Structure formats: structure tokens, C-alpha cells
Amino acid sequence: MQIAEIKSGSVTVAAFDGRLDTATAAEAEGKLLALLATGPVVADLEGVRYVSSAGLRVLLKAAKQAKAGGVGFSVCALQPAVKEVFEISGFDKIIPAFATRAEALAGA
């Protein structure tokens, strides 16, 4: 799992590339929570083709920390398989999801 940090104004984009699963969840969680301590974050999941329940837990934890800290957190560019998992699990009702990074940054 690769996670690139890209600053866009006051928002940090965390661009994921790889699988978000049990093997990568701890690394992804540490990175996201550290980024959220500095301000709003958009998790760009364009490079993620698979997300497991462990990956969903990471995103949920990030969303809860963002809410508690009063900062924005959203996801964008979900691939069809990941978007389906989001919708089936109801995460699309919990975490704001945008079609593109530009839309996510505009909504941040």
C-alpha cells in the first residue's frame, strides 16, 4: 500500500494505491489519523481496487476522529467494486463520498 500526501490549500489529500485490507490497515490507519491531526483530509481511493472490513474500519475510525476534532474527512474516486462495498455497508451514509478529487476538495 502506497499513500501519497498532497497538500491542496488547507486540505491534505491522501492518495491510496493498493489494497486496503488486513495486511495494510494498520499502516493506513496510522497515516490517516496523523494527517487528520493537522487538518481536513480527503482520502483519494482511485488506486484502491479492493477494500475489506478491516479497511472499512480504518475509514470509519478516521471519520470519527475527524468529527471529534471538528475537521473534514471525505473519500473520493471510488472504483466500482469499492463503491459497491461502501453502498452495501451503508458507509456512503456515514462518510461523504465524491466522484472526483476536485469535487471533494470543493466540498472540504
C-alpha positions in Angstrom: 0.0 0.0 0.0 1.3 3.4 -1.0 -0.2 6.6 0.4 1.0 9.8 -1.1 0.3 13.1 0.7 -0.6 16.1 -1.5 -1.4 19.5 0.0 -4.2 21.5 -1.6 -4.6 24.7 0.4 -5.5 23.7 3.9 -6.6 20.2 2.9 -4.4 17.2 2.7 -5.2 14.6 0.0 -4.1 11.1 1.0 -3.9 9.3 -2.4 -4.1 5.5 -1.8 -2.6 2.9 -4.2 -3.1 -0.8 -3.5 -5.4 -3.0 -1.4 -7.0 -1.7 1.8 -7.2 -4.9 3.7 -6.0 -6.6 6.9 -2.3 -6.5 5.7 -2.3 -2.8 5.1 -4.9 -1.5 7.6 -2.5 -0.6 10.4 -0.3 1.4 8.1 -3.2 3.2 6.5 -4.8 3.9 9.9 -1.6 5.4 11.3 -1.1 7.6 8.3 -4.8 8.9 8.1 -5.0 9.6 11.9 -1.7 11.5 11.8 -2.9 13.6 8.8 -6.2 14.3 10.5 -4.3 15.8 13.4 -3.1 18.5 11.1 -6.4 19.4 9.4 -9.0 18.2 6.9 -8.3 15.2 4.8 -9.6 13.8 1.5 -8.8 10.1 1.0 -8.4 9.6 -2.7 -9.2 5.9 -3.3 -8.8 5.9 -7.1 -5.9 3.5 -6.8 -7.8 1.1 -4.5 -9.4 -1.9 -6.2 -10.3 -3.8 -3.1 -11.3 -2.8 0.5 -12.0 -5.4 3.2 -13.9 -5.0 6.5 -10.5 -4.0 8.1 -10.1 -1.3 5.5 -13.7 0.0 6.2 -12.9 0.1 9.9 -9.9 2.3 9.2 -12.0 4.8 7.2 -14.7 4.7 9.9 -12.1 5.4 12.6 -10.8 8.3 10.6 -14.3 9.7 10.1 -14.9 9.5 13.9 -11.6 11.2 14.7 -12.3 13.9 12.2 -15.8 14.6 13.6 -14.4 14.6 17.2 -11.7 17.0 16.1 -14.0 19.3 14.1 -12.1 18.7 10.8 -13.4 17.5 7.5 -12.9 14.0 6.2 -14.2 12.5 2.9 -13.3 10.0 0.3 -13.3 10.3 -3.5 -12.8 8.4 -6.8 -14.1 5.1 -5.5 -13.7 2.3 -8.0 -16.9 0.3 -8.9 -16.1 -2.6 -6.6 -15.1 -0.3 -3.7 -18.2 1.9 -4.3 -20.4 -1.2 -4.1 -18.9 -2.2 -0.8 -19.5 1.4 0.5 -23.1 1.3 -0.5 -23.9 -2.2 0.8 -22.3 -1.5 4.1 -24.0 1.9 4.4 -20.7 3.8 4.6 -21.9 6.1 1.9 -24.4 7.5 4.5 -21.6 7.9 7.1 -18.6 9.2 5.1 -19.0 11.9 2.4 -18.0 10.4 -0.9 -17.3 12.4 -4.1 -16.8 11.2 -7.7 -13.6 13.2 -8.2 -10.8 14.7 -6.2 -11.8 18.2 -7.4 -15.4 17.7 -6.1 -14.1 16.5 -2.8 -11.7 19.5 -2.4 -14.6 21.9 -3.3 -16.7 20.3 -0.6 -14.0 20.2 2.0 
